[in-house]
């Protein structure tokens, strides 16, 4: 039976990765790259797309490599222990805006983003795989997964809520603010990752293949539960990716800037914070809800239906700052569904890993969990790239002035841009959530 300190330690891993680095990359980066760093919309879309296609190759390779790691710290933990500092440093560099021209900025952004994706993979794939070797008990796996999600959403809540206030404290230009916050948040992410590696334990020994082969990769595509769960994982990250990537544009161009209510600054990070705290609460309640409805698949299905209904409802809210609390309420209701299904996804990957071990005779836990992080990155990347592309098509133009290096944003059709932003936050995610419901009907593991 795992101690509470170990569950908290495991939660710190996703507090660092999901609650800080990934949350900022998902929510702040599209707006940061177009409005502060000075990339064009096309460059931003291409950057996110190329980086995630890069991950399609590196994530499975990292999973196979992690499965074959043998050290005094175990199989997966050394990747967290020794990857913590690179993760924090590269994240900080990614939020720094160098004094380069358009070409230099493009090279810097692409290089740092690809490097960030590589180090994130080297840490996060082994982190996810840890769940498969910390316990053999299915209920305890659900508990660890729930702690993980609570850690991610609790840190996401702190990060997003404090962001505008920290920006004010730092002062200076937006580029300076992001650079300083990148250094601070990168340091916290490094500490959380290191603590996770030191506090957790690997109790189960993976059944290793005697030598490297491509057979585990081929076996994946004969594993029906893996195929459907990976598609579901991609969809959940499409759902989140659209909402996170467009939130900054929604506040800036649909509601015309930050909304202040009784002294509370509601910018795009605070707007999404209401969802984070809801996800944290319902992520903790997810195991109980799962027991109540009878299976993980049923619980996931109800959660996805909640996301369909509330996302469609958001579209019909008037585009006016005076309805901000109605918008917040709908974000909270949507986040009930997200909070319930988020821990279930990772617990179901553990089920798929157990199924694969039983069927194939050797462990491919790291490889299977790598597909979870691959789905996370792929879904977020494609959605982020689509957001940038569709905004460009609707009349949003950004870039750097070649003479001054300053960021320039032009809106050629305000009504078209606003409608696109509103739909990207509501109708597009609703369609994705409906697809999740359909895929769950085909997922073959019933528990």
C-alpha positions in Angstrom: 0.0 0.0 0.0 1.5 3.3 -1.1 2.0 6.1 1.4 0.3 9.5 1.1 3.7 11.1 0.6 4.3 8.9 -2.5 0.9 9.9 -4.0 1.7 13.5 -3.4 5.1 13.0 -5.0 3.4 11.5 -8.0 1.0 14.4 -8.2 3.9 16.9 -8.2 5.1 15.3 -11.5 2.0 16.4 -13.3 1.8 19.6 -11.3 5.1 20.5 -13.0 4.4 19.1 -16.4 0.7 19.6 -16.8 0.0 22.4 -14.4 2.9 24.7 -15.4 4.8 23.9 -18.6 2.0 22.3 -20.6 -0.7 24.7 -19.3 1.3 27.8 -20.3 2.3 26.2 -23.6 -1.4 25.4 -24.4 -3.0 28.7 -23.2 -0.4 31.4 -23.5 1.8 30.3 -26.4 -0.5 31.0 -29.4 -1.2 34.5 -28.2 2.5 35.0 -27.1 3.9 34.0 -30.4 1.6 36.2 -32.5 1.1 39.2 -30.3 4.4 39.5 -28.3 7.2 37.4 -29.8 6.2 38.6 -33.3 5.7 35.5 -35.4 3.2 35.5 -38.2 0.0 33.4 -37.9 1.4 31.1 -40.6 4.7 30.7 -38.7 2.9 30.0 -35.4 0.6 27.3 -37.0 3.6 25.7 -38.8 5.7 25.7 -35.7 3.1 23.9 -33.6 2.4 21.4 -36.4 6.0 20.5 -37.1 6.8 20.2 -33.4 4.0 17.7 -32.8 4.7 15.7 -35.9 8.3 15.5 -34.5 6.7 14.0 -31.4 4.9 11.3 -33.3 8.4 9.8 -33.9 10.2 10.7 -30.6 7.4 9.7 -28.2 7.3 6.0 -29.1 11.1 5.9 -29.4 11.3 7.4 -25.9 8.8 4.8 -24.6 10.8 2.0 -26.0 14.0 3.4 -24.6 12.5 4.0 -21.1 11.2 0.4 -21.0 14.8 -0.8 -21.5 16.4 1.5 -18.9 18.1 -0.2 -16.0 19.6 1.8 -13.2 20.0 2.1 -9.4 17.0 4.5 -9.5 14.8 2.0 -11.4 13.4 2.0 -15.0 11.5 5.3 -15.3 12.5 7.4 -12.3 16.0 8.4 -13.5 14.5 10.2 -16.5 12.6 12.5 -14.0 15.5 13.0 -11.7 18.0 13.9 -14.4 15.6 15.6 -16.8 14.2 18.1 -14.2 16.7 20.9 -14.7 16.8 20.8 -18.5 13.0 20.9 -18.5 13.0 24.1 -16.4 15.9 25.8 -18.2 14.6 25.2 -21.8 11.0 26.3 -20.7 12.5 29.6 -19.5 14.4 30.2 -22.7 11.3 29.5 -24.8 9.4 32.4 -23.1 12.4 34.8 -23.8 12.0 37.2 -26.7 15.5 37.8 -28.3 16.3 41.1 -30.0 16.5 39.5 -33.5 14.9 40.3 -36.8 12.0 38.2 -38.3 14.3 35.4 -39.6 16.3 35.2 -36.4 13.2 35.1 -34.3 11.8 32.4 -36.5 14.9 30.2 -36.1 15.1 30.8 -32.3 11.4 30.0 -31.8 11.6 26.8 -33.9 14.8 25.6 -32.3 13.7 26.2 -28.7 10.2 24.8 -29.3 11.5 21.6 -30.8 14.1 21.3 -28.0 11.3 21.8 -25.4 9.2 19.1 -27.0 12.2 16.7 -26.9 13.0 17.3 -23.2 9.3 17.2 -22.3 9.0 13.8 -23.9 12.1 12.6 -22.1 10.5 13.5 -18.8 6.8 13.0 -19.3 6.8 9.6 -21.1 8.6 7.9 -18.2 6.4 9.8 -15.7 3.3 8.4 -17.2 4.8 4.9 -17.4 5.5 5.0 -13.6 1.8 4.3 -13.0 2.2 0.9 -14.5 5.0 -0.2 -12.1 4.1 1.5 -8.8 1.2 -0.8 -8.0 -0.7 -3.8 -9.4 -3.9 -2.9 -7.6 -6.5 -1.4 -10.0 -8.2 0.8 -7.4 -4.8 2.2 -6.3 -4.0 2.9 -9.9 -7.2 5.0 -10.0 -6.1 6.8 -6.8 -2.7 7.6 -8.2 -4.2 8.8 -11.5 -6.7 10.9 -9.5 -3.9 12.5 -7.4 -2.0 13.1 -10.7 -5.0 15.1 -12.1 -5.6 17.0 -8.9 -1.9 18.0 -8.8 -2.0 19.1 -12.5 -5.2 21.1 -12.1 -4.3 22.6 -8.7 -1.0 23.9 -10.0 -2.8 25.0 -13.2 -5.2 27.0 -11.0 -2.3 28.7 -9.2 -0.4 29.4 -12.4 -3.3 30.8 -14.3 -4.8 32.8 -11.5 -1.5 34.4 -10.5 -0.3 35.1 -14.0 -1.8 38.6 -14.6 -0.9 39.7 -11.0 2.7 38.5 -11.4 2.9 40.3 -14.7 1.9 43.5 -12.9 4.5 42.9 -10.2 7.3 42.3 -12.8 6.3 45.4 -14.8 8.1 46.5 -18.0 7.1 45.4 -21.5 5.0 42.2 -22.1 8.2 40.5 -23.5 10.1 41.3 -20.3 7.2 40.0 -18.2 7.0 36.7 -20.0 10.8 36.2 -19.8 10.8 36.7 -16.0 7.8 34.5 -15.5 9.3 31.9 -17.7 12.4 31.8 -15.4 10.2 31.6 -12.2 7.8 29.0 -13.5 10.6 27.0 -15.1 12.4 26.8 -11.7 9.2 25.6 -10.0 8.6 23.0 -12.7 12.1 21.6 -12.3 11.7 21.3 -8.5 8.3 19.5 -8.9 9.7 17.0 -11.4 12.8 16.3 -9.3 10.6 15.7 -6.2 8.4 13.3 -8.1 11.4 11.2 -9.1 12.8 11.1 -5.6 9.5 10.4 -3.7 8.0 7.7 -5.9 8.8 3.9 -5.9 8.9 1.3 -8.6 7.5 -1.9 -7.0 6.9 -4.0 -10.1 9.6 -5.2 -12.4 8.8 -4.8 -16.1 9.0 -8.1 -18.1 11.7 -6.9 -20.6 12.3 -8.2 -24.1 15.8 -9.7 -24.3 16.8 -7.4 -27.1 15.5 -4.4 -29.0 13.1 -5.1 -31.9 10.3 -3.4 -33.8 7.8 -6.1 -32.7 6.4 -4.0 -29.8 5.6 -1.2 -32.3 3.9 -3.6 -34.6 2.0 -5.2 -31.7 0.4 -1.8 -30.9 -1.5 -1.8 -34.2 -2.9 -5.2 -33.4 -4.1 -4.0 -30.0 -7.7 -2.8 -30.4 -8.0 -1.2 -26.9 -4.8 0.8 -27.6 -6.1 2.0 -31.0 -9.4 3.2 -29.7 -8.0 4.7 -26.5 -5.3 6.6 -28.5 -8.0 8.1 -30.7 -10.0 9.0 -27.6 -6.8 10.6 -26.1 -6.2 12.6 -29.3 -9.8 13.8 -29.1 -9.7 14.9 -25.5 -6.6 17.0 -26.3 -8.3 18.4 -29.4 -11.2 19.4 -27.1 -8.9 21.1 -24.6 -6.5 22.4 -27.2 -9.1 24.4 -29.1 -10.4 26.0 -25.9 -7.0 26.8 -24.4 -5.4 28.1 -27.6 -8.3 30.5 -28.4 -9.0 31.7 -24.8 -6.6 34.6 -25.1 -8.0 35.8 -28.4 -11.6 35.5 -27.0 -10.9 37.9 -24.2 -8.8 40.2 -26.4 -10.9 40.5 -29.5 -14.5 39.4 -28.5 -14.7 41.0 -25.1 -12.2 43.8 -25.9 -9.6 43.1 -23.2 -9.5 42.2 -19.6 -12.8 42.3 -17.7 -12.5 43.7 -14.1 -15.3 42.7 -11.7 -15.2 44.1 -8.1 -11.4 44.3 -8.3 -10.9 40.8 -9.8 -8.9 41.0 -13.1 -10.4 38.4 -15.5 -7.9 38.0 -18.3 -7.7 34.9 -20.4 -5.6 33.0 -17.8 -8.0 33.8 -14.9 -11.0 33.0 -17.2 -9.6 29.5 -17.6 -8.7 29.3 -13.9 -12.3 28.7 -13.0 -12.2 25.6 -15.1 -8.9 24.5 -13.5 -10.3 24.5 -9.9 -13.4 22.7 -11.1 -11.3 20.0 -12.8 -9.2 19.7 -9.6 -12.3 19.0 -7.5 -14.0 16.6 -9.9 -10.7 14.9 -10.8 -10.6 14.0 -7.1 -14.2 12.8 -7.2 -13.6 10.8 -10.4 -12.8 7.4 -8.7 -16.0 7.6 -6.6 -18.1 8.6 -9.6 -16.6 5.7 -11.6 -17.6 3.3 -8.8 -21.1 4.8 -8.7 -21.8 4.4 -12.5 -20.1 0.9 -12.6 -17.1 1.3 -15.0 -14.5 3.6 -16.4 -16.0 3.6 -19.8 -19.5 4.6 -18.5 -18.0 7.4 -16.4 -16.0 8.7 -19.4 -19.1 8.6 -21.5 -21.2 10.7 -19.1 -18.3 13.1 -18.8 -18.1 13.5 -22.6 -21.8 14.1 -22.9 -21.5 16.9 -20.3 -18.8 18.5 -22.5 -21.0 18.3 -25.6 -24.0 20.0 -24.0 -22.2 22.8 -22.2 -19.9 23.6 -25.2 -23.0 24.0 -27.5 -24.6 26.2 -24.8 -21.6 28.5 -24.6 -22.0 29.4 -28.3 -25.4 31.0 -27.6 -24.2 33.3 -24.8 -24.1 36.9 -26.1 -20.7 38.2 -27.0 -20.7 41.0 -24.4 -18.5 41.6 -21.2 -21.7 42.0 -19.1 -22.3 38.2 -19.5 -18.9 37.3 -18.2 -20.3 35.4 -15.2 -22.6 33.3 -17.5 -19.5 32.5 -19.6 -17.6 31.6 -16.4 -20.5 29.4 -15.3 -20.4 27.5 -18.6 -16.7 27.0 -18.3 -17.2 25.6 -14.9 -19.9 23.2 -16.1 -17.8 22.0 -19.0 -14.8 21.5 -16.6 -16.9 19.0 -14.5 -16.8 16.7 -17.5 -13.1 17.3 -18.2 -12.3 16.7 -14.5 -14.1 13.4 -14.5 -12.5 12.0 -17.6 -8.9 13.2 -17.2 -7.8 10.7 -14.6 -9.8 8.0 -16.3 -7.7 8.3 -19.5 -4.4 7.5 -17.8 -5.9 4.7 -15.7 -7.3 3.2 -18.9 -3.8 3.3 -20.4 -2.6 1.2 -17.5 -5.4 -1.3 -18.3 -4.2 -1.3 -22.0 -0.6 -1.9 -20.8 -1.7 -4.8 -18.6 -3.7 -6.2 -21.6 -0.6 -6.0 -23.9 1.7 -7.7 -21.3 -0.8 -10.5 -20.9 -1.2 -10.9 -24.7 2.4 -10.5 -25.8 4.4 -11.8 -22.9 6.6 -8.8 -22.5 6.1 -5.4 -21.0 5.6 -2.4 -23.3 4.3 0.0 -20.6 6.6 2.9 -21.6 5.7 2.5 -25.2 2.0 2.4 -24.5 2.1 5.4 -22.1 4.2 7.3 -24.7 1.2 7.1 -27.0 -0.7 8.9 -24.3 1.7 11.8 -24.3 1.9 11.6 -28.1 -1.9 11.9 -28.2 -1.7 14.9 -25.8 0.9 16.7 -27.9 -0.6 15.7 -31.3 -4.1 16.8 -30.2 -2.9 20.1 -28.8 -0.6 20.8 -31.7 -3.2 20.2 -34.4 -5.8 22.2 -32.6 -3.3 25.0 -32.0 -2.2 25.0 -35.6 -5.9 25.0 -36.7 -6.7 27.9 -34.5 -3.9 30.0 -36.0 -4.8 28.9 -39.5 -8.5 29.5 -39.2 -7.9 32.9 -37.5 -5.7 33.8 -40.4 -8.4 32.8 -42.9 -11.0 34.8 -41.0 -9.0 38.1 -41.2 -6.4 38.0 -38.4 -2.8 39.0 -39.6 0.3 39.2 -37.3 4.0 39.6 -37.8 7.1 41.7 -37.1 8.0 45.0 -38.7 11.2 44.3 -40.6 12.5 47.8 -39.8 11.7 48.1 -36.1 11.3 44.5 -35.1 8.0 45.4 -33.3 5.0 43.1 -33.4 2.2 44.3 -35.7 -1.4 42.8 -35.6 -4.0 43.7 -38.2 -7.7 42.7 -38.2 -9.2 42.9 -41.8 -12.7 41.6 -40.8 -13.5 42.1 -37.1 -17.0 40.3 -37.2 -15.6 37.3 -39.0 -12.6 37.0 -36.6 -15.0 37.3 -33.6 -17.4 34.6 -34.9 -14.5 32.3 -35.7 -13.0 32.7 -32.1 -16.4 32.1 -30.5 -17.0 28.9 -32.6 -13.5 27.7 -31.9 -14.2 27.9 -28.2 -17.6 26.2 -28.3 -18.8 24.4 -31.5 -15.5 22.9 -32.5 -14.9 21.3 -29.1 -18.6 20.2 -28.9 -18.1 18.2 -32.2 -14.9 16.6 -30.8 -16.7 15.6 -27.5 -19.4 14.0 -29.6 -16.8 12.0 -31.4 -15.4 10.8 -28.1 -18.8 9.4 -27.2 -18.9 7.4 -30.4 -15.4 6.1 -29.9 -16.2 5.0 -26.4 -18.9 2.7 -27.8 -16.2 0.8 -29.7 -13.6 0.6 -26.8 -13.5 -3.1 -25.9 -12.2 -3.1 -22.3 -15.3 -2.9 -20.1 -13.9 -2.4 -16.6 
